[in-house]
Amino acid sequence: MIYTFDSFEAMLEHQAKLEEAANASTSDWQLATGIGSKWVTVGTDHLGQPTFLIYDECVGSEYPEDVARIAELHEGYRRHICSYSVAVPKGELGIRHCSTIMRRVTNAAWEALKAEGWPAGLSDNPMYVTVLVDEVPWIALAAEAIGLGEQ
């Protein structure tokens, strides 16, 4: 979305309201994500319209100067991530708000998605299914989905 403001203070106030709403809409399972977690979210264009799927992996850093900043992010509603998609197949670092996490991704499905070059959508691909495990939605390979509820 594109917003205009009369002042810098008005912009900050609007941003704070959006942040508060996003925090309030975050589920416990989304907040439980941490380093090593993998999930799917939907990319949007400048008008907020969906574009393609984005595959995120929550990552740490090998640089000591980043560790404290990442830990601070993870204490709140944001995660330090590496995002992959058809647009950025090699990945790019960023920060994602937990409220945007749609589905967790099993490790087996992650490797299959990576091998496919990060598909833009999954709705027409019977290889992947969404399953609920302890009320958390997961994208899994259809072949592994039967045993997920047992974990």
Buried (B, 14 or more C-beta within 10 A) or exposed (E): EEEEEEEEEEEEEEEEEEBEEBBEEBEEBBBEBEBEBBBBBEBBEEEEEEEBBBBBBBBBEEEEEEEEEBEEBBEEBBBBBBBBBBEBEEBEEEEBBBBBBBBBBBEEBBEBBEEEEBBEEBEEEEBBBBBEBEEBBBBBBEEBBEEBEEE
